[in-house]
Amino acid sequence: MAQKSVGDRARQEKTTSGQAQRAHVRAHLANERTFLAWIRTALGILAFGFLLVRWVALVPANSAGAAWLYSGKIRTVGEILMAGAVILIVLAAVRFAVIRHQISREIYRPTATLDFLAVAFLLVVIGILFFYCCNGPSF
């Protein structure tokens, strides 16, 4: 087997370090895309909560089901959604910063803690909506 020359070894090391650098950049970009996905989700939840809070102003007081709307249930659900969206934005920012630090130090270990918290939050909100809808008027 022929021995590699100094130039061949240098080219191989340069190629390896270039691949490592690209992988490092890809990891950071993936983290940023995930962060932006969390923000888009939170903004959607926030917008829906705002719509529910403002719904009372859009529905005439003498329409069917107005008593249920004006009882404050819809407004409460909207406020819960808006508060949850703000919490989700804060958690997403913390997650982004922690993972960015871990990627930079090359100590990243994937966890699903925030994912489980988000799913738990959404299940609670769906449960509240279901409870309010079942105890509301029949249209």
JOGIDA-V774549 format. One record per residue. N is the residue number from 0. SS is DSSP state (alpha for helix, beta for strand, coil for the rest). D_LAST is the distance of its C-alpha to the last C-alpha in Angstrom with 2 decimals. Layout:
n=N ss=SS d_last=D_LAST
n=N ss=SS d_last=D_LAST
//
This chain:
n=0 ss=coil d_last=84.01
n=1 ss=coil d_last=84.58
n=2 ss=coil d_last=83.93
n=3 ss=coil d_last=81.36
n=4 ss=coil d_last=82.79
n=5 ss=alpha d_last=81.71
n=6 ss=alpha d_last=79.96
n=7 ss=alpha d_last=77.96
n=8 ss=alpha d_last=76.83
n=9 ss=alpha d_last=75.85
n=10 ss=alpha d_last=73.79
n=11 ss=alpha d_last=72.06
n=12 ss=alpha d_last=71.27
n=13 ss=alpha d_last=69.99
n=14 ss=alpha d_last=67.72
n=15 ss=alpha d_last=66.42
n=16 ss=alpha d_last=65.78
n=17 ss=alpha d_last=64.07
n=18 ss=alpha d_last=61.73
n=19 ss=alpha d_last=61.00
n=20 ss=alpha d_last=60.30
n=21 ss=alpha d_last=57.88
n=22 ss=alpha d_last=56.08
n=23 ss=alpha d_last=55.87
n=24 ss=alpha d_last=54.41
n=25 ss=alpha d_last=51.87
n=26 ss=alpha d_last=50.74
n=27 ss=alpha d_last=50.23
n=28 ss=alpha d_last=48.35
n=29 ss=alpha d_last=46.05
n=30 ss=alpha d_last=45.39
n=31 ss=alpha d_last=44.56
n=32 ss=alpha d_last=42.18
n=33 ss=alpha d_last=40.36
n=34 ss=alpha d_last=40.17
n=35 ss=alpha d_last=38.72
n=36 ss=alpha d_last=36.09
n=37 ss=alpha d_last=35.06
n=38 ss=alpha d_last=34.96
n=39 ss=alpha d_last=32.80
n=40 ss=alpha d_last=30.31
n=41 ss=alpha d_last=30.34
n=42 ss=alpha d_last=29.91
n=43 ss=alpha d_last=26.85
n=44 ss=alpha d_last=25.31
n=45 ss=alpha d_last=26.50
n=46 ss=alpha d_last=24.99
n=47 ss=alpha d_last=21.54
n=48 ss=alpha d_last=21.88
n=49 ss=alpha d_last=23.08
n=50 ss=alpha d_last=20.15
n=51 ss=alpha d_last=17.74
n=52 ss=alpha d_last=20.13
n=53 ss=alpha d_last=20.34
n=54 ss=alpha d_last=16.63
n=55 ss=alpha d_last=16.58
n=56 ss=alpha d_last=19.36
n=57 ss=alpha d_last=17.69
n=58 ss=coil d_last=14.43
n=59 ss=coil d_last=15.40
n=60 ss=coil d_last=15.22
n=61 ss=coil d_last=13.92
n=62 ss=coil d_last=10.80
n=63 ss=coil d_last=7.19
n=64 ss=coil d_last=6.74
n=65 ss=alpha d_last=10.48
n=66 ss=alpha d_last=11.70
n=67 ss=alpha d_last=10.52
n=68 ss=alpha d_last=12.06
n=69 ss=alpha d_last=15.06
n=70 ss=coil d_last=15.65
n=71 ss=coil d_last=17.50
n=72 ss=alpha d_last=15.79
n=73 ss=alpha d_last=15.21
n=74 ss=alpha d_last=18.71
n=75 ss=alpha d_last=20.22
n=76 ss=alpha d_last=19.04
n=77 ss=alpha d_last=20.40
n=78 ss=alpha d_last=23.61
n=79 ss=alpha d_last=24.07
n=80 ss=alpha d_last=23.81
n=81 ss=alpha d_last=26.26
n=82 ss=alpha d_last=28.67
n=83 ss=alpha d_last=28.57
n=84 ss=alpha d_last=29.38
n=85 ss=alpha d_last=32.36
n=86 ss=alpha d_last=33.52
n=87 ss=alpha d_last=33.25
n=88 ss=alpha d_last=35.41
n=89 ss=alpha d_last=37.98
n=90 ss=alpha d_last=38.12
n=91 ss=alpha d_last=38.52
n=92 ss=alpha d_last=41.36
n=93 ss=alpha d_last=43.08
n=94 ss=alpha d_last=42.77
n=95 ss=alpha d_last=44.22
n=96 ss=alpha d_last=47.13
n=97 ss=alpha d_last=47.95
n=98 ss=alpha d_last=47.96
n=99 ss=alpha d_last=49.96
n=100 ss=alpha d_last=52.52
n=101 ss=alpha d_last=52.67
n=102 ss=alpha d_last=53.16
n=103 ss=alpha d_last=55.88
n=104 ss=alpha d_last=57.68
n=105 ss=coil d_last=57.11
n=106 ss=coil d_last=55.61
n=107 ss=coil d_last=52.03
n=108 ss=coil d_last=50.35
n=109 ss=coil d_last=46.81
n=110 ss=coil d_last=44.22
n=111 ss=coil d_last=40.52
n=112 ss=alpha d_last=39.85
n=113 ss=alpha d_last=37.78
n=114 ss=alpha d_last=35.89
n=115 ss=alpha d_last=34.99
n=116 ss=alpha d_last=34.02
n=117 ss=alpha d_last=31.67
n=118 ss=alpha d_last=30.07
n=119 ss=alpha d_last=29.79
n=120 ss=alpha d_last=28.18
n=121 ss=alpha d_last=25.60
n=122 ss=alpha d_last=24.87
n=123 ss=alpha d_last=24.45
n=124 ss=alpha d_last=22.04
n=125 ss=alpha d_last=19.99
n=126 ss=alpha d_last=20.15
n=127 ss=alpha d_last=19.00
n=128 ss=alpha d_last=16.03
n=129 ss=alpha d_last=15.20
n=130 ss=alpha d_last=15.82
n=131 ss=alpha d_last=13.67
n=132 ss=alpha d_last=10.67
n=133 ss=alpha d_last=11.34
n=134 ss=coil d_last=11.91
n=135 ss=coil d_last=9.04
n=136 ss=coil d_last=6.14
n=137 ss=coil d_last=3.77
n=138 ss=coil d_last=0.00
//
